[in-house]
Amino acid sequence: MDFLTDNRFNGISRFEKKLWLASPTMHGDEQKWVDNAIQTNWVSTVGANIDEVEKEIAAYVGVKYAVGLSAGTAALHLATKLAGEKLYGQARPNAGTLAGRRVFCSDVTFDASINPVAYEDGEAVFIDTEYDTWNMDPIALEKAFEIYPDVKLVVLAHLYGTPGKMEEIKRICDAHGALIVEDAAESLGAKYKINGQWVETGSLGDYNCISFNGNKIITGSAGGMFLTDSLEDANKVRKWSTQSREAAPWYQHEEVGYNYRMSNIIAGVIRGQVPYLEEHIKQKKAIYERYKEGLKDLPVQMNPFDAEKSEPNFWLSCMIIDKDAMAPHVRGEQDELWQHEVGKSSPGEILAAIAAFGAEGRPVWKPMHMQPIYRTHAFITREGNGRGKSNAYIAGSGVDVGADIFRRGLCLPSDNKMTPEQQDIVIDIIHRCFN
Ligand SMILES: Cc1ncc(COP(=O)(O)O)c(C=O)c1O
């Protein structure tokens, strides 16, 4: 379909400059701190920018220690390894700390959350999602502990900057003596009320991680951090991330190491961004609210959150189409086919329409249990085993919550440099998709 010549879209012209899903927003000080690193010759993985952002982020999130790393993925790897070592002991150099162990994992997330379980030779067991926040379902998690009572580790993410049901999840993990790796890569600045107290995501797990990837709420172009109250854990991550150097005049190693430290140049960009975190959150919230208001007459909902217990950072605004307003849309492994029906639409049609006019959206992250790489791994829903449910002899069987949100949901352009006028055009295009 050519949207630019379709009558339904008469009068709308292409955006002159592409509207992004979420792109970096620079303010000027980033250059100053990068220049400072170069002028003082701290062009390395040590330097004042790293020290400063570690201090600032630890203070902001409310943890004692932050360790700057090359990526959120690096932070997640070392957090997962720390958990594995604490639970099961130190592994041989050629084996992961989770060898032969199962780990309960968020299902609707980016694969970087849970790949570290595989790096450490563990087996991810995916836990279905709930509709209230689009995060790990505590009821499905409880079910998973019934089925696999030996599991001692849970890796969970807060999707699109919306905190999950942490109070329930922490209660369940405590009851089963399980540790939590918290992936707050998308949720820096999001707050959650636990035991009557507001705390930041990135401080809720036993091991916590954030990301400064280019699309995140603040960025260094790349980078990540491990966050903790344990000096011992912080020091271990510092050691592992710098090739596991021992205290000796020569290169001496007792453990496998990694080159995962943050660059002082990248830390300069982050240092320039930190003062603008709150401003970015405000802008993202305004975008979310404008979509909510602008789309309220359509058969769609925004990505939900618990307003009493959480304050998201609104990193990405998303929408989900009501079941009876879904036009036909099927997805293969790498291609898709959708069809227009009057009064209905689909993520495929809406994403193609906004792309035709120069705006970037994205399908909801495809659930991990549906990914080819993890299709042989267990998947647990509220009912128990979530595999093998498309039963030829049971009518209407087969769709879990994660698959349903993936099927009906999409991420909208959420760039904080998008103007209200541009956003109104996106909202208009979405309306016309339903015409
Ligand atoms: C939920 C989640 N976890 C982990 C990551 C990985 O972070 P990084 O790109 O900094 O390695 C990302 C995004 O990139 C993410 O969205």
The ligand as a Tripos MOL2 file, in Angstrom:
@<TRIPOS>MOLECULE
LIG
   16    16     1     0     0
SMALL
NO_CHARGES

@<TRIPOS>ATOM
      1 C1         16.0600   -3.9950   28.9060 C.3       1 LIG1
      2 C2         17.4590   -3.8150   28.3710 C.ar      1 LIG1
      3 N1         18.4490   -4.5140   28.9470 N.ar      1 LIG1
      4 C3         19.7080   -4.3840   28.5410 C.ar      1 LIG1
      5 C4         20.0590   -3.5310   27.5230 C.ar      1 LIG1
      6 C5         21.4700   -3.5010   27.0900 C.3       1 LIG1
      7 O1         22.1080   -2.3140   27.3630 O.3       1 LIG1
      8 P1         23.3800   -1.8890   26.4730 P.3       1 LIG1
      9 O2         22.8850   -1.5590   25.1060 O.co2     1 LIG1
     10 O3         23.9200   -0.6940   27.1920 O.co2     1 LIG1
     11 O4         24.3330   -3.0170   26.4680 O.co2     1 LIG1
     12 C6         19.0480   -2.7850   26.8960 C.ar      1 LIG1
     13 C7         19.2690   -1.8330   25.7990 C.2       1 LIG1
     14 O5         20.1360   -1.6410   25.1050 O.2       1 LIG1
     15 C8         17.7190   -2.9340   27.3270 C.ar      1 LIG1
     16 O6         16.7270   -2.2430   26.7390 O.3       1 LIG1
@<TRIPOS>BOND
     1     1     2 1
     2     2     3 ar
     3     2    15 ar
     4     3     4 ar
     5     4     5 ar
     6     5     6 1
     7     5    12 ar
     8     6     7 1
     9     7     8 1
    10     8     9 2
    11     8    10 1
    12     8    11 1
    13    12    13 1
    14    12    15 ar
    15    13    14 2
    16    15    16 1
@<TRIPOS>SUBSTRUCTURE
     1 LIG1         1 GROUP 0 **** ****
